[in-house]
């Protein structure tokens, strides 16, 4: 693999790791600086398809309300890997006395997250 291509893969994973770190600090501004203006977030709820939030304003409002309702939210990364402009992260989400496991599929464009699709077991 060429050094340029490897650099893009590593860069994408670094952006997703930085996003997750901001998530674990409940830093919505830090998360959103890593997402593009036309970003899309597909939530795990309600089953089976989840709600889709489009645009930075809608996604920001979702995360603000999410952390207000889930003050103990924490994501533990179990595995992460990149494939071109995609990054897949397998995770465990803890909220105090419970947890679920799932996968996020990220798409990056121009160095920012433009799509975050979330899937959960159960």
C-alpha positions as CSV (number, residue, x, y, z in Angstrom):
1,X,0.0,0.0,0.0
2,X,1.3,3.4,-0.9
3,X,2.4,5.8,1.9
4,X,-0.3,8.3,0.8
5,X,-3.1,5.7,1.0
6,X,-1.9,4.4,4.4
7,X,-1.7,8.0,5.7
8,X,-5.4,8.6,4.8
9,X,-6.4,5.3,6.5
10,X,-4.5,6.3,9.7
11,X,-5.9,9.8,9.5
12,X,-9.4,8.5,9.3
13,X,-9.0,6.3,12.3
14,X,-7.3,9.1,14.3
15,X,-10.3,11.3,13.6
16,X,-12.7,8.6,14.8
17,X,-10.6,8.0,17.9
18,X,-10.6,11.7,18.7
19,X,-14.4,11.8,18.2
20,X,-14.8,8.9,20.6
21,X,-12.5,10.6,23.2
22,X,-14.7,13.8,23.0
23,X,-17.8,11.5,23.3
24,X,-16.4,10.0,26.5
25,X,-15.8,13.6,27.9
26,X,-19.4,14.5,26.8
27,X,-17.8,17.3,24.8
28,X,-20.3,18.0,22.1
29,X,-18.4,20.9,20.6
30,X,-15.3,18.7,20.4
31,X,-17.3,16.0,18.6
32,X,-18.9,18.4,16.2
33,X,-15.6,20.0,15.1
34,X,-14.8,16.6,13.6
35,X,-18.1,16.4,11.7
36,X,-18.8,18.1,8.4
37,X,-21.7,20.6,7.9
38,X,-23.7,18.1,5.9
39,X,-23.1,15.2,8.3
40,X,-25.6,12.4,8.8
41,X,-26.0,10.4,12.1
42,X,-28.2,7.3,12.1
43,X,-29.1,6.3,15.6
44,X,-29.7,2.8,16.8
45,X,-33.2,3.7,18.1
46,X,-36.0,3.1,17.5
47,X,-35.6,-0.4,16.1
48,X,-35.4,-1.6,13.5
49,X,-34.0,1.3,11.4
50,X,-33.2,4.1,13.9
51,X,-33.8,7.8,13.5
52,X,-31.6,9.7,11.0
53,X,-30.3,13.2,11.9
54,X,-29.1,15.3,9.0
55,X,-26.9,18.4,9.2
56,X,-24.6,19.7,11.9
57,X,-27.4,21.5,13.8
58,X,-29.7,18.5,14.1
59,X,-26.8,16.2,15.1
60,X,-25.5,18.7,17.7
61,X,-29.0,18.9,19.3
62,X,-29.2,15.1,19.4
63,X,-25.9,14.8,21.3
64,X,-26.7,17.6,23.7
65,X,-30.0,15.9,24.6
66,X,-28.4,12.5,24.7
67,X,-25.8,13.5,27.3
68,X,-28.4,15.3,29.3
69,X,-30.4,12.1,29.5
70,X,-27.3,9.8,29.8
71,X,-24.8,11.6,32.2
72,X,-22.8,8.3,32.6
73,X,-22.5,7.5,28.9
74,X,-19.1,5.9,28.0
75,X,-18.0,4.0,24.9
76,X,-15.2,1.4,25.2
77,X,-13.6,0.6,21.8
78,X,-13.3,-3.1,21.3
79,X,-11.9,-2.9,17.8
80,X,-11.3,-0.3,15.1
81,X,-10.1,-0.5,11.5
82,X,-10.2,1.6,8.3
83,X,-11.0,0.8,4.7
84,X,-10.5,3.8,2.4
85,X,-12.9,6.5,3.4
86,X,-14.7,4.2,5.8
87,X,-13.8,3.3,9.4
88,X,-15.5,0.6,11.5
89,X,-15.5,0.7,15.2
90,X,-16.9,-2.2,17.4
91,X,-17.8,-0.9,20.8
92,X,-19.4,-1.5,24.2
93,X,-21.6,1.4,25.5
94,X,-21.9,1.6,29.2
95,X,-24.3,3.9,31.1
96,X,-23.9,3.0,34.7
97,X,-25.7,-0.2,35.6
98,X,-26.1,-1.5,32.1
99,X,-24.5,-1.9,28.7
100,X,-25.0,-2.8,25.0
101,X,-22.5,-3.7,22.3
102,X,-22.6,-2.6,18.7
103,X,-20.8,-1.2,15.7
104,X,-20.4,2.2,14.1
105,X,-19.6,2.7,10.5
106,X,-18.1,6.0,9.8
107,X,-17.6,7.7,6.4
108,X,-15.1,10.5,6.1
109,X,-14.9,13.3,3.5
110,X,-12.3,16.1,3.3
111,X,-10.9,15.1,6.7
112,X,-14.2,15.2,8.6
113,X,-16.8,12.6,9.5
114,X,-19.7,13.0,7.1
115,X,-21.7,9.9,8.1
116,X,-22.0,7.9,11.4
117,X,-24.2,4.8,11.1
118,X,-24.8,3.0,14.5
119,X,-25.9,-0.6,14.9
120,X,-26.6,-2.4,18.2
121,X,-26.9,-6.0,19.3
122,X,-30.2,-7.0,20.8
